[in-house]
Amino acid sequence: MPACSRRDFLLRAAALAALLAASGARAEGIQLAQAEVSLKGEIFQLSGHFDVQLSGTLENALTRGVQLTFVQEVEAQRERDFWLAEDLIELQRSIRLSYNALLRQYYVTLSGVSSTHDTLADALKAVGDLRDWAILNVKQTRRKASNRVYIRMYLDLAQLPKPLQVNALASSSRWQLDSGWQERSFKF
């Protein structure tokens, strides 16, 4: 058996580790997969979705009856040539995710409307959905003006039960999910 140098061994080990990480691990967190602003009638609507993956700690808490509240935020600005951008809107909405152990179903509640899901994957798709969110009226913007939309989604730790809030702040990597602000441009 031919001997390999230390450098060859490290390169092969790094390649194997990267291959195993890419195939077996799933990314935890929230990421904006798609977002699009379109005009329908007199209203600009935001469509798209976030990919939401829970950590093992959050999945465990959810299956034990802890309700998770996610917040989706949108801010829109109109760019100006010789001045700062003009703020047009700041909106947010809350989405609650809960699990009923007796029925083995997940519940997603948005604006008072609940939907039931048999699997966690389906429930997380519903949580990250941005389908047809009316965000801006045509009267709030100007023709041929460049506009920017900033989109964010995060897990609201303030909605967790008080004992878990302390735990969430102490071990931030397992509890805190945040997509960060993502930017999209659109014109009227």
Residue, then its C-alpha position, 0 to 999 in steps of 0.5 A: m500500500p503506497a504511503c500518502s503524504r500528510r498533505d494528501f491525507l488532510l486534503r482527502a479528510a477535508a473532502l470527505a468531511a465536506l461530502l458528509a456535511a453536504s449530504g447528511a446535515r440539514a441547515e437550521g434557521i430561516q432563509l428567504a428562498q423566493a420573494e417577488v413584488s407584483l401589482k394586482g389592481e391597485i395593490f402591490q402584493l408580496s409573494g414567495h416563501f421562506d425555508v424554515q428549519l427548526s433545531g432539535t431543541l426547538e422541535n423537542a419543545l414544539t412536540r412537548g406543547v410549546q407554541l412557537t411564534f414567528v414574525q414576518e416583517v416588511e419595510a418599503q422605501r422609495e429611493r430619491d436622487f438627492w435625498l435620503a430614501e422615503d419610508l413608505i410602509e412598515l408591516q409585520r404579521s405573526i404566525r403561530l405554530s403549535y402541535n397537538a400530541l393527542l391528534r398528532q397534528y400541527y397547527v399554523t395560525l395566521s391572522g386568526v385563520s388556522s390550518t392543520h398539517d400532518t407533518l412538520a415539513d408541511a407545517l413549516k412550509a405554511v409558516g414560511d409562506l408569503r403568498d399574496w401579502a398586500i403590502l402597498n397601495v399604488k397611491q403611496t408610490r410614484r410612477k417610474a420610481s425605484n422602490r426597495v422592499y426589505i423582508r425579514m422573518y424571525l422566531d419571537l422569543a418574547q412569546l415563549p413561556k418565561p422559563l424558556q425565555v431565560n434558556a433561549l437567551a443563555s443558549s442563543s444558537r439553539w433557540q434564535l432563528d432569524s433570516g436577517w433583512q433581505e432586499r428586493s427592488f421593484k418599479f411601478 
